[in-house]
């Protein structure tokens, strides 16, 4: 069992979950900001030169790579035998993940920074052009385009027929993506800062972390604020919901676990260095990578 971590100089490392030792390492051609994604026996990630890699997750052997015309910050997501991602060349790509063959592309009007959300055979992706696009994956066509009106770097959080996403004009918006309707907009009354991190969603809450140094717990139906929690620095890492808890990590190095019901702190830790990437949680272990090149693994 491994965790896969990328570094800014372009190396992907497979770390043994048991002790953190490096099992193998692969050097990409350029710097990497794309989070690795695992499906089956392979791990996928993109680099700043526009190259997408598929590696054997057991030994790091390159299985294929393809090159597009712009930087890949978006991570890939999967549907059946396809993988989908966005690029700074302003396209959304659908690829056969076994062969690397391009199945279809959809052109947008701006950089595509976010990872697609996939639900019910549809891909939902927002970008710098200020639109949420709903794409029929099998057909490779846009079934709906919904204007958000602001740059979006985050991935939409989806539950049922509703999507929630933060924007660079300091808002969190709720969208009925089946009917193309904006349901509500939240903006903090005083602190006007962008939302870069992707939101997390529960049955009752939208949990959105911002560059205002705050986690905002919003009523999912109304968009009203239930509670907020203040960190020492901005939050670019996306919150993670684990049972009745939510975990956030900030550029100050703080990691905090809060009760979703009331925002009370149940656990916290200071890594001593900024956290800009979203932590990972699997098999009872929490993994956090920091900007000084450390990886922390916490038990249950």
N, C-alpha and C positions, 0 to 999 in steps of 0.2 A: 504494500500500500504506500502511495507516494503523494506528496504535495508538489505542485509545479509552480515555480516562481521565476519571473522574468526580471532582468536587470536593465538599467538604462543603457548600458553599453551593448545590449543585444544578446545576452546569454539567457538561455532557458535551462534551469536546473531542476532535476528530479530529486527531491529530498525524501528520504525514508521517514514515514510518519513516526516510526518507533523511536528514532534517536536523532533525526535531523541530518544524518550523513548524506553526502551527495552520491547518488547511484549513477547518474550520468549527467552530461552537460552538452548542450548544443549551442553553437554560435550562429546567430542570424547575421545577415549582411549589414544591417543597420540597427539603430537604436529601437527599442520596443516600449510601447505604452499600452499595447493591447493585452488584456488579461487572457491567459491561456484557458481554453475550454477543452473538456475531455468528453469523448463519445466512443463507446466500444473500446477498441484496442489502440486508439489514436488520440493524440493531443494536437490542438490547432492554435495558432496565434499569427498575428500580422506584425509587420514592422513599418518604420517610418519611410522606407523606400517604396512601399506599396506591394511588398511581397507577402503572400500568405503561405504558411508552412503546415504540412501534415506530417507528424512524426509518430513512429512506433513508440507507444508509451512505456514499453518494457525496456528498451535499450537506447531510445533517442535517434534511431535510424531515420533518415529523411525518406518519406514515402512519396511525396510530391510537393512541388511548390508552384504557385502561379503568381503572376505579377499584374497589378492594375496600375492605373495612371496617377494615383494619389496615395498619400499616407493612410495607413490603416490604424486607427485608434480604437474603433469599434471592435468588440469581441464578437465571436461567431455564436449563433444559436442554431438549433437543429430542428428539422421537421422531416420525418420519415428518412429517406436517404439523401436529403438535401442539407446544406448548411447555408446560412444567410448572414451577411455582414454589410456594413456601410464603409465608404471611403471618402477621403477628401477630394477625390475626383468628381464628387457630387452624384455618384451612383450607388444604388443598392444592388447587391449581387446575390444570386442564387446559384449555388455550385453543387454538383454531384460529389459528395464527399469521398466516395471510393476512388474516383478517377481524376478529380480536379476539373472536370469539364464545366464550362459556364452554361447553365441552363437558360437563364434570362437575366437581364439587367433592367433597372428602372432609373431614369434620370430625374434628379431633383434640381433645385435651384440654389443649392448651397452645400457646404461641407456636411457630411454625415458622420458625426462623432459617436452617436449612440449605438448600443447593441439593440437589435430588433427584439421586441417581445413577440412571442408566438402563442396563439390560442385559437383552437377550433379551425385549423387550416388557414389561418390568417396571420400575417406579420404586421405588427404595428411599429412604426419607426418615425421618429421626429428628427428634425435637423436644423441647420442654420438658416434655412429658408422660412422658418416659422410655421410649418405645416406638420400635422400628424397625418401620415399616410397609412391607409389600411389596404393591404395588398393580399389578393388571393394567390396563395403560394402555388397551387397546382396550375393555375392559368398564367401566372406572371403578369397580372394586370392590377391596377389600382381600382378597388371597388369604392373607395371613398377618400376624399382629401379634405381635411378639416383645418381651417385656419386658426392658429394659436396666436399669431401676431407678434412673436418674439423668438429670438434665437433660443434653441434648445440643444443642450449637450447631453442631457440625461435620457435614460431609457424610460418608457412609460411603465408604471406598475399597473397590472391589470387584474381585476376580479369581476367575474360575470361579464356584462356588456359595458363596463365602465373602465376608463383608463385615467390615471393620475400622473401628472408630470410637473416638475419644476422648470422655471424658465430663467433666462438671463435678465429679464426685466422685473425680477424680484417677486414673481408670483408663483403660486401653485394652482393648477387648474384641474378641474374634473370634467371629463368628456364622456358622453354617451356615444361611443364610436360606431354603434350599429345605426343610429339615427343621425349622427353628425351634429349633435347638439352640445354646446358648452353648458354644463350644469351649474357650476359655481367657480368663483375665483377667490383665492385667499391672498392677502398681502398684509404683512405686519404693519400695524398703524404707525410705528416710529422707525423701525430698523429696515432700511431699504437696501438689500444686498441680493445678489444673484443666487439661484439654486443650481449648482453644478451636479451634485450627487443625485442619483436616482432615488425616488421615494420607495418606501416599503408600505404594504397595505395589509390590514387585518379585516375581519368581518365588520369592525366598527370604526377603525381608525385609518387615517393616512399619516404616515410618519415621514416627514420631509426635513432633511438637514441642509443648512445653508451656509453661505459665506458670511452670514451675520453671527456666526459662532453658536447658533442655536439649533436644537432639534424641536420641531413643531409637531405636536400631536393634534391632528385635526379630525373633527367629526366627519366621517366619510359621506354622510348624507347631506349635511348643511355647509361644510367647509369652515365651521366655527372652531376656534382654538379651544381644545380641552386643557392643555398644559404645554409649557415649554421648558427646556433645560438648556442652560448656558454653559458652554465650554470656554477654554481660555483662548482658543484660536479658531479659525474658520474650519468648516467640515466639508471636505471634498469626497471622502469615502462614504459610500452608501450605507444606510442603516441596515441591520439584519434583524429579523424577527425570529426568535427561538422560543417556541411555546408562548408563555405569557410575559416574555421579556423582550426588550429591544436593545441591541448593542450598537454603540456609535464610537468612532475613533476620529480624532482631530489632528490638525497640523501641529498642535502643541505636544503631541505624543500621548495624550490621555486616551485611555480606553475605558468606557463606562457602560455598565449594564443597568438598565432601568426597568421598573415595572411598567408595562404598557397601560395599566389601569389608572395610575396616578402620577407617574413620572418619578417615583421614589428610587433613589440609587440603591441597588442591591450588591454591586461589586464594582471596583475601579482599580486601575493600574496605570502607572506612568512608564512608558517605554523609554523616555529620555530623548526621543527623536521624532520628527514629524511622521504622521501616517497619512498618506495621500491615496492609497489604494484600499479597496474594500476588503475587510477581513474575510476569511473563509471558515465555514463551520461544517465538519463532517465527522462521523463516527465518534462523537463525543469530544472532539478536539477542536479548539479554536486556533487559527493561525493568523498572525498579523505580521506584515512586512513593513519595515520602516525606511525612512529616507537616508539613514546612515548605513544601510546595507545589512541590517539584522533581520532575522525571522524569529518570532516568538511562537511557541506552541504551548497552549494551556490545556489542562485536562478538564474533566467535567466539573 
